[in-house]
Amino acid sequence: MKKGAIIKVYGRVQGVGFRYYTQKKAIELGIKGFVQNKPDGSVYIEAEGEEEDLDKFILWCNEGPAWARVTNVQVQKTPVFGYDDFTIK
């Protein structure tokens, strides 16, 4: 069953390829949605996919790419958004 989530990632997550690797992981897991940097230095993600895949994606967001230092991840479960792909904004 498909689920949706808003994910906010805090720490050293900008300028380290976080958006690129987030998109790569999303495509690998069949996740749809988008990722974008926010002015406060965080990364904002809207994601949807099969529940098991979405859980794996959220788990990955807690680590991020090698150069990132994730200090906090906030997840808000949502209804499915209806995205067709996963983009970087």
C-alpha positions as CSV (number, residue, x, y, z in Angstrom):
1,M,0.0,0.0,0.0
2,K,1.4,3.4,-0.9
3,K,2.1,5.9,1.8
4,G,3.4,9.5,1.8
5,A,5.7,11.5,4.1
6,I,7.1,14.9,4.6
7,I,10.7,14.5,5.7
8,K,12.8,17.4,7.2
9,V,16.5,16.7,7.5
10,Y,18.8,18.8,9.7
11,G,22.5,19.0,10.2
12,R,25.3,19.5,7.6
13,V,23.1,18.5,4.7
14,Q,23.7,21.3,2.2
15,G,26.7,21.6,0.0
16,V,27.5,17.8,0.4
17,G,25.5,16.3,-2.5
18,F,22.5,15.5,-0.2
19,R,19.9,16.3,-2.8
20,Y,21.6,14.4,-5.6
21,Y,22.1,11.2,-3.5
22,T,18.5,11.6,-2.1
23,Q,17.2,11.5,-5.7
24,K,19.5,8.5,-6.5
25,K,18.2,6.6,-3.5
26,A,14.6,7.5,-4.2
27,I,14.8,6.2,-7.8
28,E,16.5,3.0,-6.6
29,L,13.7,2.4,-4.2
30,G,10.8,3.5,-6.5
31,I,10.0,6.6,-4.4
32,K,8.3,9.5,-6.0
33,G,8.3,13.2,-4.9
34,F,11.0,15.9,-4.6
35,V,13.8,17.2,-2.5
36,Q,14.9,20.8,-1.9
37,N,17.2,22.9,0.2
38,K,15.6,25.3,2.6
39,P,16.9,28.8,3.7
40,D,17.4,27.5,7.3
41,G,20.1,25.0,6.1
42,S,17.8,22.0,6.2
43,V,16.6,19.7,3.4
44,Y,12.9,19.3,2.8
45,I,11.5,16.1,1.1
46,E,8.1,15.1,0.0
47,A,8.1,11.4,-0.7
48,E,5.7,8.6,-1.5
49,G,5.9,4.9,-2.3
50,E,5.2,1.5,-1.0
51,E,5.3,1.5,2.8
52,E,8.3,-0.8,3.0
53,D,10.3,1.2,0.4
54,L,9.3,4.5,2.1
55,D,10.5,3.1,5.4
56,K,13.9,2.2,3.8
57,F,14.1,5.7,2.3
58,I,13.4,7.4,5.6
59,L,16.0,5.2,7.3
60,W,18.6,6.3,4.6
61,C,17.7,9.9,5.2
62,N,18.9,9.5,8.8
63,E,22.4,8.8,7.4
64,G,22.5,10.6,4.0
65,P,25.6,10.5,1.9
66,A,29.1,10.1,3.3
67,W,29.9,13.8,3.6
68,A,26.6,14.7,5.4
69,R,26.2,14.9,9.1
70,V,22.6,14.4,9.9
71,T,21.6,15.6,13.4
72,N,17.8,15.3,13.3
73,V,15.1,14.0,11.0
74,Q,11.4,14.9,11.4
75,V,8.9,12.7,9.6
76,Q,5.2,13.5,9.1
77,K,3.1,10.8,7.5
78,T,0.7,12.1,4.9
79,P,-1.7,10.9,2.3
80,V,-0.2,10.1,-1.1
81,F,0.6,13.2,-3.1
82,G,0.4,11.7,-6.6
83,Y,3.9,12.5,-8.0
84,D,5.1,10.9,-11.2
85,D,8.8,11.0,-10.5
86,F,11.4,12.2,-8.1
87,T,13.0,15.6,-8.7
88,I,15.4,18.1,-7.3
89,K,14.1,21.6,-6.7
